[in-house]
Each structure stands twice: as C-alpha cells, then as structure tokens.
Amino acid sequence: MAEKKFNKDMVIGDILKANPAAIKVIEKYFGQGCFTCPGMKMESISFGAMMHNMDPEAIVKELNELP
C-alpha cells in the first residue's frame, strides 16, 4: 500500500503549497472563502471539516487521489 501524502492534521495552506491541484478539492468542500481566510495558514483539514460539518477522512482521501 502506498504511503499517504496528506492527513487530516495537515494545515490547509501547507497542502496547497505541496500540491496546487488541491485547490479544487479544498474549494469543493470549504468554498472559495477558504482562500482569503487567514486561518488557512494555521488550521488543519480536521478543523476545517469540523467547522463545515464535513468528514475529514473523505477530504483526505480525495486529496490523496490527486496526481
């Protein structure tokens, strides 16, 4: 089994730096407002998922399917 690139404890901004294609996944789950929110530099996928009532594992799964 391949090692996962992303996990739910990673900071959203760090994910976007690591893989710019992640912008589509982040926008899908959190909306465009995420990109202007100062929290994206310190908030994790888990925190964002909690704030938006989403499943963090579903988001991470989709992020890890990116090329």
Number of C-alpha atoms within 10 A of each C-alpha: 3 4 6 11 14 19 18 19 13 16 20 25 19 16 22 17 11 12 13 10 14 20 19 14 16 22 13 11 18 18 13 13 9 17 17 8 10 10 15 19 13 12 17 21 26 21 19 22 18 12 10 13 11 16 15 20 14 13 20 21 15 13 22 15 11 11 7
